[in-house]
Amino acid sequence: MLRPREHILGNLETLYREAFARAQASGDHAEQARLDFEFRRDQLYLESVLDVRDLLRPPPPPPETRPEDKSVIAQISELRSLTRLPFGR
């Protein structure tokens, strides 16, 4: 089963936020700038890969119509056609 896009992007963001917080705590501005750039770059790469994944996935099957989705008249018509006996044979 494929993980949802939001879950994957959320994991990426969590990873970078933790690293950014460590760089911020140590006062390393160059590391913060590097992490900010890498996060945005990796996010673009990942979104592109996820778009390709979504395009390659087969389309979902059409939803089946359930009897409760049909009108009462349509259900009666179907029952009548099933119970008709072929006359004239």
Backbone hydrogen bonds, N-H to C=O, Kabsch-Sander energy under -0.5 kcal/mol:
donor,donor_aa,acceptor,acceptor_aa,energy
8,I,4,P,-1.9
9,L,5,R,-2.6
10,G,6,E,-2.2
11,N,7,H,-2.0
12,L,8,I,-2.0
13,E,9,L,-2.3
14,T,10,G,-2.4
15,L,11,N,-2.2
16,Y,12,L,-2.1
17,R,13,E,-2.8
18,E,14,T,-2.1
19,A,15,L,-1.7
20,F,16,Y,-2.9
21,A,17,R,-2.5
22,R,18,E,-1.8
23,A,19,A,-2.1
24,Q,20,F,-2.6
25,A,21,A,-2.4
26,S,22,R,-1.7
27,G,23,A,-0.6
27,G,24,Q,-0.7
28,D,23,A,-2.2
29,H,27,G,-1.2
32,Q,28,D,-1.8
33,A,29,H,-2.2
34,R,30,A,-2.2
35,L,31,E,-2.8
36,D,32,Q,-2.4
37,F,33,A,-2.2
38,E,34,R,-2.7
39,F,35,L,-2.5
40,R,36,D,-2.0
41,R,37,F,-2.4
42,D,38,E,-3.0
43,Q,39,F,-2.5
44,L,40,R,-1.9
45,Y,41,R,-2.3
46,L,42,D,-2.8
47,E,43,Q,-2.5
48,S,44,L,-2.0
49,V,45,Y,-2.3
50,L,46,L,-2.6
51,D,47,E,-2.1
52,V,48,S,-2.1
53,R,49,V,-2.4
54,D,50,L,-2.4
55,L,51,D,-2.1
56,L,52,V,-2.0
57,R,53,R,-1.0
66,R,64,E,-0.6
69,D,66,R,-1.9
70,K,66,R,-0.7
70,K,67,P,-1.1
75,Q,71,S,-2.0
76,I,72,V,-2.4
77,S,73,I,-2.4
78,E,74,A,-2.0
79,L,75,Q,-2.2
80,R,76,I,-2.7
81,S,77,S,-2.2
82,L,78,E,-1.6
83,T,79,L,-1.6
84,R,80,R,-1.0
87,F,85,L,-0.7
